[in-house]
Structure formats: structure tokens, C-alpha cells
Amino acid sequence: MRKVIFGVANSLDNFIARKDHAVDWLMWGPEAADFMTQFWKTIDTVLWGRKTYEVAVKGGGVGGYGNVKNYVFSRTIKKSKDKDVVIVSEDAAKFVRKLKKQKGKDICVMGGGELGKSLLEANVVDEIGFNIHPV
């Protein structure tokens, strides 16, 4: 069965975004880039909460995340302009349980505190990866 990995970047004082959902405080360097390059080889699916997805779109979209299937969980977005994104309005935990049973590589939950919390509470997350930034 595929693993679901909740990948979250957070500040040293344990925030994952500003009140306006901005993540401009995230730090990026060669070590992080190398880690992410290796990590992307292990997954083929990314799950996004709506707010995290909207931040990613403002930053250039989700197309730069390799050859992966992107699912965005939203009750308000009905269709994405991005052909590489599928909008999911059904129960996230139920949807993820079905995904885990399908053949494929691991599944990454890309940030999204609300989505992450709901999946943790539903006991469908197998691993948590923290990227702690000293800010």
C-alpha cells in the first residue's frame, strides 16, 4: 500500500503560514533543493488544500512539481484552469483511503494545515516530514 506523507514547513515558533496565508519566510538553499529532488522521485501524487494551492498558483503554479498527479481539496473551487490539477470536493479521508489502495508511488500532502489536520485525525497519514525554518 502507498504511504501518505504530510510534508509541512513551519517556523521555529510553529507557524506554517502568515495570517494572510503567505509563506514568504520560507528559506531555500542547496541542501533543501537536494533533499526535495530526491523526495520527488519517491512520489507520484500531491494533495493540496485549497489555500495552499492558491498560494502555489500565485507563486507560479503547481506545474513545476514534476510529473505528478495533483489533487486540490476544495468546497469552493469547482474547476481548475490548470490541466494538471483535479479538484476534489468529496470527503478527503475517504478519497485518500481509495488513493492509498491504488498502485503507484507514495503520496505527499503539500502543506495545508486544515487538510493535514483532517487527514491526521482520520488516521490516513503514515509519515510526517517537518522542514523547520529558524524564523
C-alpha positions as CSV (number, residue, x, y, z in Angstrom):
1,M,0.0,0.0,0.0
2,R,1.2,3.5,-0.8
3,K,2.3,5.8,2.0
4,V,0.8,9.2,2.7
5,I,3.5,11.7,3.8
6,F,2.4,15.0,5.3
7,G,5.2,17.4,4.3
8,V,5.0,20.7,6.2
9,A,7.3,23.6,6.5
10,N,7.0,25.5,9.7
11,S,8.7,28.4,11.5
12,L,10.6,27.7,14.7
13,D,7.7,29.1,16.7
14,N,5.4,26.6,14.9
15,F,3.5,28.5,12.2
16,I,3.0,27.2,8.7
17,A,1.8,30.4,7.2
18,R,1.2,34.1,8.0
19,K,-2.4,35.2,8.8
20,D,-2.8,36.1,5.1
21,H,-1.5,32.6,4.2
22,A,1.8,33.9,2.9
23,V,4.9,31.8,3.2
24,D,7.5,34.4,2.2
25,W,9.6,33.5,5.2
26,L,10.5,30.1,3.8
27,M,14.2,29.6,3.3
28,W,15.6,27.7,0.3
29,G,19.1,26.6,-0.3
30,P,21.2,23.8,-1.9
31,E,20.6,21.3,0.9
32,A,16.9,21.7,0.8
33,A,16.9,21.6,-3.0
34,D,18.9,18.3,-3.0
35,F,16.5,16.8,-0.4
36,M,13.5,17.7,-2.4
37,T,15.0,16.4,-5.7
38,Q,15.4,13.0,-4.0
39,F,12.0,13.2,-2.4
40,W,10.1,13.9,-5.6
41,K,11.5,10.6,-7.0
42,T,9.5,8.7,-4.4
43,I,6.1,10.2,-5.0
44,D,3.6,10.5,-7.9
45,T,0.7,12.2,-6.2
46,V,0.4,15.6,-4.4
47,L,-2.6,16.5,-2.3
48,W,-3.2,20.2,-1.8
49,G,-5.6,22.1,0.5
50,R,-7.3,25.0,-1.3
51,K,-5.4,27.8,0.5
52,T,-2.0,26.2,-0.1
53,Y,-2.9,25.6,-3.7
54,E,-3.9,29.2,-4.1
55,V,-0.6,30.4,-2.7
56,A,1.2,28.0,-5.1
57,V,-0.7,29.4,-8.0
58,K,0.3,32.9,-7.1
59,G,3.9,31.7,-6.9
60,G,3.8,30.2,-10.4
61,G,1.5,27.2,-10.2
62,V,2.0,23.6,-9.4
63,G,3.4,22.5,-12.8
64,G,7.0,22.8,-11.5
65,Y,6.4,19.9,-9.2
66,G,7.4,17.2,-11.7
67,N,5.4,14.5,-13.3
68,V,2.9,14.1,-10.5
69,K,-0.9,14.0,-10.3
70,N,-2.2,17.0,-8.3
71,Y,-5.5,16.9,-6.3
72,V,-6.8,20.0,-4.7
73,F,-9.4,19.6,-1.9
74,S,-12.0,22.4,-2.1
75,R,-15.6,23.1,-1.4
76,T,-15.5,26.4,-3.3
77,I,-13.3,25.8,-6.4
78,K,-15.3,23.8,-8.9
79,K,-12.8,23.6,-11.8
80,S,-9.1,24.4,-12.2
81,K,-7.7,26.3,-15.0
82,D,-4.6,24.1,-14.7
83,K,-4.9,20.9,-16.7
84,D,-2.6,19.1,-14.3
85,V,-5.0,19.6,-11.3
86,V,-8.1,17.7,-10.3
87,I,-10.5,19.4,-7.9
88,V,-11.9,17.1,-5.2
89,S,-15.0,18.1,-3.3
90,E,-15.7,14.7,-1.6
91,D,-14.5,13.7,1.9
92,A,-10.7,14.0,1.9
93,A,-10.1,11.0,4.1
94,K,-12.4,8.7,2.1
95,F,-10.7,9.9,-1.2
96,V,-7.2,9.3,0.3
97,R,-8.1,5.8,1.5
98,K,-9.0,5.0,-2.1
99,L,-5.8,6.5,-3.4
100,K,-3.7,4.5,-1.0
101,K,-5.1,1.3,-2.4
102,Q,-4.2,2.2,-6.0
103,K,-0.8,1.2,-7.5
104,G,1.8,3.9,-7.6
105,K,4.4,5.7,-5.6
106,D,3.9,7.5,-2.3
107,I,1.5,10.4,-1.8
108,C,2.5,13.8,-0.5
109,V,0.2,16.1,1.4
110,M,1.7,19.5,0.5
111,G,1.3,21.8,3.4
112,G,-2.2,22.8,4.2
113,G,-2.8,22.8,8.0
114,E,-6.5,22.2,7.7
115,L,-6.2,19.4,5.2
116,G,-3.3,17.9,7.1
117,K,-5.3,18.0,10.4
118,S,-8.3,16.3,8.9
119,L,-6.1,13.5,7.4
120,L,-4.2,13.1,10.6
121,E,-7.5,12.8,12.6
122,A,-8.8,10.3,10.1
123,N,-5.6,8.3,10.6
124,V,-4.6,8.1,6.9
125,V,-1.2,9.8,7.3
126,D,1.7,7.4,7.6
127,E,4.6,9.8,7.9
128,I,5.2,13.5,8.8
129,G,8.1,15.4,7.4
130,F,8.9,18.7,9.0
131,N,11.1,21.4,7.5
132,I,11.7,23.7,10.3
133,H,12.8,27.3,9.4
134,P,14.7,29.3,12.1
135,V,12.5,32.4,11.8
